[in-house]
């Protein structure tokens, strides 16, 4: 079902969610990292560094740096593609799925609390 928000209401919701994320569990991701994580979890796999770089319009080193950070946080893992050793496959983790589930719950909660 569509939600009708004014630009000010949408920004207020985004503000409330991002503020809670920063104050929350300590894993406040950059917008780029969040975009990569959502791509990995919402778009069916496989996901490669090369494919993510093309999708986001950035270089492979940019993706690699973001994945390094997200890997340290336990949100994703990487493995070599056995069929083509040049490719690195990005894998989902339970922690990453839980992180995004909590983020979705937070967005719902903040959206319900926002005055329309």
N, C-alpha and C positions, 0 to 999 in steps of 0.2 A: 504494500500500500504506500503510495507517495506521501511524503511529508512536506508540508508547505512551511517554509521558513523564510523570513526576510534575511537579507545579507547580515544585518546586525545580529539577529538571532542565531544564524549559522556560525558566525564568528564567536558569539558568546558560548555556544556549545563547544566549539573547537577549543576555546580558551579554557573552559572548565575541564575538559578531558586532558589537555596537555598539562595543565597545572597539576592535576591529580597524578598524572604519570611521573612528572618530575618529583613530586613529593612522595611517591609510592615506593616501589620495591627497589629503586636504585638502578633500574635498567631503562633509563630514558634514552631512546634511540633518536638519531638524527632523522630528518624527513627522508633522506636517501636510504638509510638503513631500513626504515619502516616500509618504504615503497618496495625495496628488495624482498623483505620478509613477507609482505602481503602477496607479492608475485609468486614466491615459492609456495606459499600455503594455499592460495586461492585459485591458482592456475594449475591444471594437471601437469605432473612431471613428464619427462625429465627436465631438469633445469641445469644449465651449464653456465660457467663464467662468461663464455663467449655470447651465449643467448641472452643472458641478463644484461650484458653491456649493450648489445644491439637494441634490446627492448627499451632500456632507459636512456639510450643515446649518450652513453659515457664510455670511457676506455676500460679495458680489462683490469688495469691496475686499480682503478677506482672501485670496481666490484670486489676485487681481491681484498683491498683494505677494509671495506665494509664487512665482508665475510669473515675476515680475521677477527674483528671485534665481536661479531655475532657468534662466532664459534667459541670465543673465550667466554661468552655469556651463556653458552649451551643452547642457543636457539637454532643452530644449524650445524651440520657436519659436511665434510667434503671427502669424496673418494675419487680415485682415478677411474676413468671409463676403461674397462678391460678390452673393449672392442676397438677403441681409438685412444691410445695413451696420451694424446695431446689434450683431450678433453677432461675437465674436472666436473663431476656430477655433484650437485648440491642436494643434500638429503635433509628431510625434516626430522625434528626431534620431538620427543614428548614435551620437554620444557618449552620449546618454541610454540607448539600447539596450545599448551596451557597459557602461555603468555598472551597469545592472540585471543584466546577464549576470554580471558580476564579483561583484555582491552575491549572486546565486543560487549561484554557485560557492563563495563564502565561507561561506554558510549550510550548504551540503552538507559542506564540509570541516570546519567547526566541529562540525557534528552528528555526523560520523563520529568525531571526536576526543573527544567528550563520553562519559564513562563512564556506562553505563546501569545 
